[in-house]
Amino acid sequence: MICTSTRGSAAPVTFREALFRGQSPDGGLYMPQGLPALTTADLRSLASLTYPELAYELGRRLLGDEIDDEGMADITQAAYWFAPRLEPLQHDLHVLELFHGPTCSFKDFGAQFMAKAMGHFARDESNSLTILVATSGDTGSAVAHAYHRLEGIRIVLLYPSGKVSPLQEKQFTTLGDNVQAIEVQGTFDDCQAMAKQAFADGELSERIRLSSANSINIGRLIPQSFYYVWSVSQRLKDGIDNVVVCVPSGNFGNLTAGFFAKRMGVPIEMFVAAVNANTVIPEYLETGCYRPRPSVRTYSNAMDVGTPSNWERIRYLYDDDHGRIKSVLWSTSVDDECTLTRMQRTYERYHYIVDPHTAVGLEAVERCRQQVPLAAKSAVVSLSTAHPAKFNEVLELALGKCAELPEPLQEVMSKEKNALLMGSHYAELKEYLWNSN
């Protein structure tokens, strides 16, 4: 796979190079120069496979020029001992449960593959690698668990103090070993800006090998496209060929992966980007004006992003053409009050408990069906990005009850937090990275 920068002034690189660099030297984000085409027959064939088998077949098509069949089998088998599930709420509405991995978040699907791929390539590397990650919640835990105790790789996680759930914080501050959590006195946008400054710092890059596992890294988005292929192929198997996909969205990496699947030929009629009170993208679709701003704190905290990094990728995919983007993407903003109400209604109607991010998605589906004729007559797959028990504080507000903690979450709650407190200025982060290498 050849990858090019969204900003066009850096030389094309291989997937391996893009994976380890994270961000392009010109400040842009790497994009696949081409994607394999999947026919309807391909999709029907893939629908009969287990998830690790499907990931293997897609991985071979995408990355076969850099990873041989044996290596791809090792990566996919090690990464995917878990799988997504489609939960029917009604005949034309399914929830795609992506929380059955080790940290009960959709980000396990990208982080596990990426870590195993880096491990595969790192066998030929002599210098250690530092993975720097800014997280608004689930990215931190997914990355921490995917890379924990991976030889030759150190993880440094930046997260906003007081702005992630207690359980999320426990998941990535209790591992130790090669995982260092840094509690930043600021917002997620501050954390993300600090990470970007580090990647652009030539002096720092001469001292340490630095890479990213955020959704700015193409290595995380490629495997996330796999579950879009899987879910739509399952619907095709059921005789449904007009699918609308709703994606709870913050930094827009998950949605970008969906667009990759669409580019490969997966018959997704349109996407719904469900956002919380951070309204940058709905406003862009309505007005054509993109105005990033400081993030607003909400119950769906993993989506509290005011400057979504991956929007640059979506604009690149569609040549920054507002009309073309609007033809395939619809978006709405769901505030906290509506989020709680949707959680209540979903439980009352279906006896199904959802976390606040999934509730934002289901509320967006309801609105879209009322306003967009295509969505009203299509089957919908709405992504469920986190186990509801990760947000029991919000469940108490919405339902007056908590969800039972799955075993991985029960284990982490008894462990002790260990995080380094830091201000929101890049100089502090640089000093830490420089001296702790």
Buried (B, 14 or more C-beta within 10 A) or exposed (E): BBBBBBBEEBEEBBBBBBBBBBBBBEBBBBBBEEBBEBEEEBBEBBBEBEBBBBBBBBBBBBBBEBBEEEBBBBBBBBBBEBBBBBBEBEEBBBBBBBBBBBBBBBBBBBBBBBBBBBBBBBEEEEEBBBBBBBBBBBBBBBBBBBBBEBEBBBBBBBBBBEBBBEBBBBBBBBBEEBBBBBBBBBBBBBBBBBBBBBBBBEEBBEEBBBBBBBBBBBBBBBBBBBBBBBBBBBBBEEEBBBBBBBBBBBBBBBBBBBBBBBBBBBBBBBBBBBBBBBBBBBBBBEEEEBEBEEBBBBBBBBBBBBBBBBBBBBBBBBEEEBEEBBEBBBBBBBBBEBBBBBBBBBBEEBEBBBBBBBBBBBBBBBBBBEEBEEBEEBBBBBBBBBBBBBBBEBBEBBBEEBBEBBEBBEEBEEEEEEBBEBEBBBEBBBEBBEEEE
